[in-house]
Amino acid sequence: MSYIPVSRRTIRRHRESERSTRRLVFALSVAAVVAWLLSVASSTMVHVDGPAESIDLVVHDLFLVVAFGAIILVDWHGFLWLIGRRDLAEIIRLDGAATPLIWGGLVGLLATGVFLGPHLGNPLTEVKLAAILVLSLNGILLIPLMRRLARLPVKAAFTDLSAGQRVHLVSCLMISQLCWWTAIIIGFINAAS
């Protein structure tokens, strides 16, 4: 173990950065829950028929494709980094490029979902809506880890992470995929019935 002298100013900046990240995660988590609640509550008050409903469904599906496609791409490249086939710098860069697509897609799903008239008494619909909320919170909880990863050397490997960071990363990856596939499969089941 080596000793690297660090100034008090550097330590203070790091602590402030960690605190600001925690505040950001808390604020975004509250915003995500509020947006989700508004979307679900609004869906009980709004009813759309005819061509407007068809257009909303198409737009909703487009937002799904954008968000899910971006998540699949980031998760896939993350997996390739995990097994040593990609550099960390590539993953950080791809995550930065895909983040607006992911969050824009989720916001679009919440906005267009208001007009779909979901059957909130249906247990499958409740599971789907819960999966979307968990997915949003999961993405927000990745922010501190992604910030830490961005500070690592560009050639850092998955094995260079602490055990806690590896568990955090793999569990978030699994939750992400589980929630997306759950929401998509239930969406298809609900559409077919």
C-alpha positions in Angstrom: 0.0 0.0 0.0 1.4 3.3 -1.0 1.1 6.6 0.8 0.0 9.5 -1.4 0.1 12.9 0.3 -3.1 14.8 -0.2 -3.6 18.4 0.8 -6.4 19.4 3.1 -7.9 21.5 0.3 -8.1 18.4 -1.9 -9.8 16.4 0.8 -12.3 19.2 1.4 -13.1 19.4 -2.3 -13.6 15.7 -2.5 -16.0 15.7 0.6 -17.9 18.7 -1.0 -18.1 16.8 -4.2 -19.5 13.7 -2.4 -22.0 15.8 -0.5 -23.2 17.6 -3.7 -23.6 14.2 -5.4 -25.7 12.9 -2.5 -27.8 16.1 -2.6 -28.2 15.6 -6.4 -29.2 12.0 -6.0 -31.8 12.9 -3.3 -33.3 15.7 -5.4 -33.5 13.6 -8.5 -35.0 10.7 -6.6 -37.7 13.0 -5.2 -38.3 14.5 -8.7 -38.6 11.0 -10.2 -41.1 9.9 -7.6 -43.2 13.1 -8.0 -43.1 12.8 -11.8 -44.2 9.2 -11.6 -47.0 9.9 -9.2 -48.2 12.9 -11.3 -48.2 10.7 -14.4 -50.1 7.8 -12.8 -52.6 10.2 -11.1 -53.1 12.2 -14.3 -53.8 9.0 -16.2 -56.9 8.4 -14.1 -58.3 11.9 -15.1 -57.5 11.9 -18.8 -59.2 9.8 -21.5 -58.3 10.0 -25.2 -60.1 8.1 -28.0 -59.8 7.7 -31.7 -56.8 8.8 -33.7 -55.3 10.8 -30.8 -55.1 7.5 -28.8 -53.4 5.8 -31.7 -50.9 8.6 -32.2 -50.2 8.7 -28.5 -49.5 4.9 -28.5 -47.1 5.3 -31.4 -45.2 8.1 -29.7 -45.2 6.2 -26.4 -43.6 3.2 -28.3 -41.1 5.5 -29.9 -40.0 6.8 -26.5 -39.7 3.2 -25.3 -37.5 2.3 -28.2 -35.2 5.3 -27.7 -34.8 4.8 -24.0 -34.6 1.0 -24.0 -32.3 1.0 -27.0 -29.9 3.4 -25.3 -30.0 1.4 -22.1 -29.3 -1.9 -23.9 -26.3 -0.3 -25.7 -24.8 1.1 -22.4 -25.5 -2.1 -20.5 -23.9 -4.2 -23.4 -20.8 -2.0 -23.5 -20.6 -2.1 -19.7 -20.7 -5.9 -19.9 -18.0 -5.9 -22.5 -15.9 -3.7 -20.2 -16.7 -6.1 -17.3 -15.1 -9.0 -19.3 -12.2 -6.9 -20.5 -13.3 -6.2 -24.1 -13.7 -2.4 -23.8 -11.8 0.4 -22.1 -13.4 2.3 -19.3 -13.0 5.5 -21.3 -15.3 4.1 -24.0 -18.0 3.3 -21.4 -17.8 6.7 -19.8 -18.1 8.4 -23.2 -20.9 6.2 -24.3 -22.8 6.7 -21.1 -22.5 10.5 -21.5 -23.9 10.3 -25.0 -26.7 8.0 -24.1 -27.9 9.6 -20.9 -30.0 12.3 -22.6 -31.7 9.6 -24.7 -32.4 7.4 -21.7 -33.8 10.2 -19.5 -35.6 11.9 -22.5 -37.2 8.5 -23.3 -38.3 8.0 -19.7 -39.8 11.5 -19.5 -41.6 10.9 -22.8 -42.9 7.5 -21.5 -44.3 9.2 -18.4 -45.9 12.1 -20.5 -47.5 9.9 -23.1 -48.5 7.2 -20.6 -50.9 9.7 -19.1 -53.1 9.4 -22.3 -53.0 5.6 -22.6 -55.7 5.1 -19.9 -53.9 2.3 -18.0 -56.1 -0.1 -16.0 -54.7 0.7 -12.6 -56.7 -2.1 -10.9 -54.9 -4.7 -13.1 -52.0 -6.3 -11.2 -49.9 -6.5 -14.3 -50.2 -2.8 -15.0 -49.2 -2.1 -11.4 -46.1 -4.3 -11.8 -45.3 -2.5 -15.0 -45.7 1.0 -13.4 -43.6 -0.1 -10.4 -40.9 -1.4 -12.8 -40.7 2.0 -14.5 -40.3 3.7 -11.1 -37.6 1.3 -9.9 -35.9 1.7 -13.3 -35.8 5.5 -12.8 -34.5 5.3 -9.3 -31.9 2.7 -10.3 -30.5 5.0 -12.9 -30.3 7.8 -10.4 -28.5 5.6 -7.9 -25.9 4.9 -10.6 -24.8 8.6 -10.6 -22.3 8.4 -7.7 -20.7 5.3 -9.1 -20.4 6.7 -12.6 -18.8 9.9 -11.2 -16.3 7.7 -9.3 -15.6 5.6 -12.5 -15.0 8.8 -14.4 -12.1 9.7 -12.0 -10.4 6.3 -12.6 -7.6 5.9 -15.1 -8.9 5.2 -18.7 -7.5 1.7 -18.7 -9.0 0.7 -15.4 -10.5 -2.7 -15.4 -13.6 -4.0 -13.6 -11.3 -5.9 -11.3 -9.7 -2.6 -10.2 -13.0 -1.6 -8.5 -13.7 -2.3 -4.9 -15.9 -5.2 -4.1 -18.7 -2.8 -3.1 -18.4 -0.9 -6.4 -18.5 -4.2 -8.4 -21.6 -5.3 -6.5 -23.2 -1.9 -7.1 -22.5 -2.0 -10.8 -23.6 -5.5 -11.5 -26.8 -5.2 -9.3 -27.8 -2.0 -11.1 -27.1 -3.7 -14.5 -29.4 -6.6 -13.5 -32.1 -4.4 -12.1 -32.0 -2.3 -15.2 -32.5 -5.2 -17.5 -35.1 -6.9 -15.3 -37.2 -3.8 -15.1 -37.1 -3.0 -18.8 -37.9 -6.5 -19.9 -40.7 -6.7 -17.3 -42.2 -3.4 -18.5 -42.0 -4.5 -22.2 -43.4 -8.0 -21.7 -46.3 -6.7 -19.6 -46.9 -3.9 -22.2 -47.3 -6.6 -24.9 -49.5 -8.7 -22.7 -51.8 -5.7 -21.9 -51.9 -4.6 -25.6 -52.9 -8.2 -26.7 -55.8 -8.3 -24.2 
